[in-house]
Amino acid sequence: MDYKQLQGRLRSNILKMHHGAGSGHIGCSLSCIDIMAAILKFKNEADTFILSKGHAATALYTILNETGAIPDEDLGTFYKNATTLPAHPAPLKYAAIPFATGSLGHGLPLATGIAKANKLKGNDKISFVLMSDGETNEGTSWEAAHFAVANKLDNLIAFVDCNGLQGFGNTADILGNTASPKLWEAMGFEVVECDGHDIEALMQAWKKLAANKNGKPKMVVASTVKGKGIKEMEDKMEWHYLPMTDAQYTAAKQEIRAGYGLEND
């Protein structure tokens, strides 16, 4: 199946939301949207997904709109007064957003707790979580990881968006590569590496992991590009923060249309 137009459509909506709100955190949403599409378009309805890197909220809102969980009219309220779609995900309004996230290091503990609860209940539900590579610096992530290994939570699947950049520089220069597959394998996770912009490969990777009931929690280390799809934004730390000007938005829309084969609005 060709997912190119889906990827373009999702990116176009992300850009529209950020431009309408005059907000930043564009690059991180473009980085991880394909990962979210591979999970949320194909997981079972009863499975849980947590976006731990909550600053990529527009990617979450966009894919949930694509699946029908968030209505079209709500997208235009992003980051505005009285919105149900704030800059970081908030709980209780949409069933697909069970927790407030954005303070990094919380998502993996939450997902681990859900996985443990599912084990205790004896069901086959999967607990998914998407983390950033910078977030693997957090001590709470490591504590949750050890708990997952000790409790044999093979119904936990963590994804790491490895775009190589975090708030203040290159991830490798801050605390080293704490998202290294070797580190997580040594701890007891079953780990696969994947192109984070290949929806088919991502989907096949997590489905294969989910089927392997070997007592090991799972991780997909996804190699991505911050700002993927917009050359001006790709692999540039400043697009962790910057909003778009009108001219930049117009150029970005045109680039997405051309690059992903979309028709004009």
C-alpha positions as CSV (number, residue, x, y, z in Angstrom):
1,M,0.0,0.0,0.0
2,D,1.2,3.5,-0.9
3,Y,1.0,5.8,2.1
4,K,2.5,8.8,0.5
5,Q,-0.7,10.9,0.2
6,L,-1.6,10.0,3.8
7,Q,1.7,11.3,4.9
8,G,1.3,14.5,2.9
9,R,-2.2,15.1,4.1
10,L,-1.2,14.7,7.8
11,R,1.7,17.1,7.3
12,S,-0.5,19.6,5.6
13,N,-2.9,19.6,8.5
14,I,0.0,19.9,11.0
15,L,1.3,23.0,9.2
16,K,-2.2,24.5,9.0
17,M,-2.7,24.1,12.8
18,H,0.6,25.6,13.7
19,H,0.2,28.5,11.3
20,G,-3.3,29.2,12.5
21,A,-2.1,29.3,16.1
22,G,1.2,31.0,15.5
23,S,2.9,28.3,17.5
24,G,6.2,26.4,17.5
25,H,7.1,22.7,18.0
26,I,6.6,22.1,14.3
27,G,9.8,20.1,13.6
28,C,9.1,17.5,16.3
29,S,5.6,16.8,15.0
30,L,6.8,16.3,11.4
31,S,9.4,14.0,12.8
32,C,7.1,11.6,14.5
33,I,3.8,11.7,12.5
34,D,4.6,8.7,10.4
35,I,5.3,6.6,13.6
36,M,1.9,7.6,15.0
37,A,0.2,6.8,11.7
38,A,1.7,3.3,11.8
39,I,0.4,2.7,15.3
40,L,-3.0,4.5,15.4
41,K,-4.2,3.5,12.0
42,F,-3.6,-0.2,12.7
43,K,-3.8,-1.0,16.4
44,N,-6.8,-2.6,17.9
45,E,-9.4,-0.2,19.3
46,A,-8.9,-1.6,22.8
47,D,-5.1,-1.0,22.8
48,T,-3.8,2.1,24.5
49,F,-1.5,4.7,23.0
50,I,0.3,7.4,24.9
51,L,2.2,10.3,23.3
52,S,5.0,10.9,25.9
53,K,6.7,13.6,23.8
54,G,3.6,15.8,24.3
55,H,5.2,18.8,22.5
56,A,4.3,17.0,19.3
57,A,0.6,17.3,20.1
58,T,-0.4,18.5,16.6
59,A,0.8,15.2,15.2
60,L,-1.4,13.4,17.7
61,Y,-4.4,15.6,17.0
62,T,-4.0,15.2,13.3
63,I,-3.8,11.4,13.2
64,L,-6.7,11.2,15.6
65,N,-8.7,13.4,13.3
66,E,-7.7,11.0,10.5
67,T,-9.1,8.0,12.4
68,G,-12.3,9.9,13.4
69,A,-11.5,10.3,17.1
70,I,-11.3,14.1,16.8
71,P,-13.8,16.0,14.6
72,D,-12.7,18.3,11.8
73,E,-14.2,21.4,13.5
74,D,-12.0,20.9,16.6
75,L,-8.7,21.1,14.7
76,G,-9.2,24.8,14.0
77,T,-9.4,25.6,17.7
78,F,-5.9,24.3,18.4
79,Y,-4.1,26.5,21.0
80,K,-7.0,29.0,21.2
81,N,-9.1,30.1,24.2
82,A,-11.4,27.3,25.5
83,T,-9.9,24.8,23.2
84,T,-9.9,21.0,23.9
85,L,-6.6,20.8,21.9
86,P,-4.0,22.6,23.9
87,A,-0.3,22.9,23.1
88,H,0.3,19.6,25.1
89,P,-2.3,16.9,25.2
90,A,-4.9,17.1,28.0
91,P,-7.0,14.2,29.2
92,L,-10.8,13.6,29.7
93,K,-12.2,15.2,26.4
94,Y,-11.2,12.4,24.0
95,A,-11.1,8.7,24.8
96,A,-7.9,8.3,22.7
97,I,-6.0,10.8,25.0
98,P,-6.1,9.2,28.5
99,F,-3.4,11.2,30.2
100,A,-1.9,14.7,30.1
101,T,1.6,14.5,28.8
102,G,4.5,16.7,27.8
103,S,6.6,16.7,31.0
104,L,9.2,14.3,29.6
105,G,9.8,11.0,31.3
106,H,6.2,10.3,32.3
107,G,4.9,8.4,29.3
108,L,6.9,5.2,29.7
109,P,5.9,4.9,33.4
110,L,2.2,5.4,32.5
111,A,2.4,2.9,29.6
112,T,4.2,0.4,31.8
113,G,1.5,0.7,34.5
114,I,-1.2,0.0,31.9
115,A,0.7,-3.0,30.6
116,K,1.0,-4.4,34.1
117,A,-2.7,-3.8,34.7
118,N,-3.5,-5.7,31.4
119,K,-1.3,-8.6,32.6
120,L,-3.1,-8.7,35.9
121,K,-6.5,-8.7,34.1
122,G,-5.3,-11.5,31.8
123,N,-6.2,-9.7,28.6
124,D,-4.2,-9.4,25.3
125,K,-4.3,-5.6,25.0
126,I,-1.2,-3.8,24.0
127,S,0.2,-0.7,25.7
128,F,1.9,1.6,23.2
129,V,4.0,4.7,24.0
130,L,6.0,7.1,21.8
131,M,9.0,8.8,23.3
132,S,11.7,11.2,22.1
133,D,15.3,10.2,22.0
134,G,16.1,13.0,24.3
135,E,13.5,11.7,26.7
136,T,15.6,8.5,27.2
137,N,17.9,10.8,29.3
138,E,15.2,10.9,32.0
139,G,15.6,8.7,35.1
140,T,11.9,7.9,35.3
141,S,12.2,6.3,31.9
142,W,14.9,4.0,33.1
143,E,13.1,3.1,36.3
144,A,10.0,2.2,34.3
145,A,12.1,0.2,31.9
146,H,13.6,-1.9,34.7
147,F,10.0,-2.4,36.1
148,A,8.8,-3.6,32.7
149,V,11.7,-6.1,32.4
150,A,11.3,-7.4,35.9
151,N,7.5,-7.9,35.4
152,K,8.0,-9.5,31.9
153,L,5.7,-7.0,30.2
154,D,5.8,-8.3,26.7
155,N,2.6,-6.4,26.0
156,L,4.4,-3.1,26.2
157,I,5.7,-1.6,23.0
158,A,7.7,1.6,23.2
159,F,8.7,3.6,20.1
160,V,11.6,6.1,20.2
161,D,11.6,9.0,17.8
162,C,15.3,9.2,17.1
163,N,15.8,12.5,15.2
164,G,19.1,13.3,16.9
165,L,18.1,16.7,18.3
166,Q,16.7,17.9,21.6
167,G,16.0,21.2,23.2
168,F,19.6,22.5,23.5
169,G,21.6,20.6,20.8
170,N,22.5,17.3,19.3
171,T,21.2,14.4,21.5
172,A,24.5,12.6,21.3
173,D,26.3,15.7,22.8
174,I,24.0,16.0,25.8
175,L,24.2,12.7,27.7
176,G,25.3,10.4,24.9
177,N,23.1,8.1,22.9
178,T,20.7,6.9,25.6
179,A,18.4,5.6,22.9
180,S,21.0,3.1,21.7
181,P,19.4,-0.3,20.9
182,K,22.4,-2.0,22.6
183,L,21.6,-0.3,26.0
184,W,17.9,-1.3,25.9
185,E,18.7,-4.9,24.7
186,A,21.3,-5.2,27.6
187,M,18.6,-4.2,30.0
188,G,16.2,-6.9,28.7
189,F,14.1,-5.3,26.0
190,E,13.5,-6.9,22.6
191,V,14.6,-4.1,20.2
192,V,14.2,-3.6,16.5
193,E,15.5,-0.6,14.4
194,C,13.4,0.9,11.7
195,D,13.1,3.8,9.3
196,G,10.7,6.1,11.2
197,H,9.2,7.5,8.0
198,D,8.3,4.1,6.4
199,I,4.7,3.4,7.7
200,E,4.6,-0.1,6.3
201,A,7.9,-1.1,7.8
202,L,6.9,0.5,11.2
203,M,3.6,-1.3,11.2
204,Q,5.2,-4.7,10.3
205,A,7.8,-4.2,13.0
206,W,5.4,-3.7,15.9
207,K,3.0,-6.4,14.7
208,K,5.9,-8.9,14.7
209,L,7.0,-7.8,18.2
210,A,3.5,-8.0,19.5
211,A,3.2,-11.6,18.4
212,N,6.4,-12.6,20.2
213,K,5.2,-13.5,23.7
214,N,8.7,-14.1,25.1
215,G,8.4,-12.1,28.4
216,K,10.4,-9.2,27.1
217,P,9.1,-5.6,26.8
218,K,9.4,-4.3,23.2
219,M,11.0,-1.3,21.7
220,V,11.1,0.1,18.1
221,V,14.0,2.5,17.7
222,A,12.9,4.7,14.7
223,S,15.4,6.7,12.8
224,T,13.7,10.0,11.8
225,V,14.5,13.6,10.5
226,K,13.3,16.5,12.5
227,G,11.1,18.7,10.3
228,K,10.7,15.8,7.8
229,G,9.2,17.0,4.5
230,I,10.2,20.7,4.6
231,K,13.8,21.3,3.6
232,E,14.0,24.6,5.5
233,M,13.1,22.8,8.7
234,E,14.9,19.4,8.2
235,D,17.5,18.5,10.8
236,K,17.5,22.1,12.3
237,M,17.2,22.5,16.0
238,E,15.5,26.0,15.7
239,W,12.4,24.4,14.4
240,H,11.9,22.9,17.8
241,Y,10.8,26.4,18.7
242,L,10.0,28.7,15.8
243,P,6.6,29.5,14.4
244,M,6.1,30.1,10.7
245,T,5.7,33.4,8.9
246,D,3.0,33.6,6.3
247,A,5.6,33.3,3.5
248,Q,7.2,30.2,5.1
249,Y,3.8,28.6,5.5
250,T,2.9,29.2,1.9
251,A,6.2,27.8,0.7
252,A,5.9,24.8,3.1
253,K,2.4,24.0,1.8
254,Q,3.6,24.0,-1.7
255,E,6.6,21.8,-0.9
256,I,4.3,19.2,0.8
257,R,1.9,19.2,-2.1
258,A,4.7,18.7,-4.6
259,G,6.6,16.2,-2.5
260,Y,3.7,14.0,-1.5
261,G,1.5,14.3,-4.6
262,L,-1.4,16.3,-3.1
263,E,-3.9,18.3,-5.0
264,N,-4.2,22.0,-4.3
265,D,-6.5,23.1,-1.4
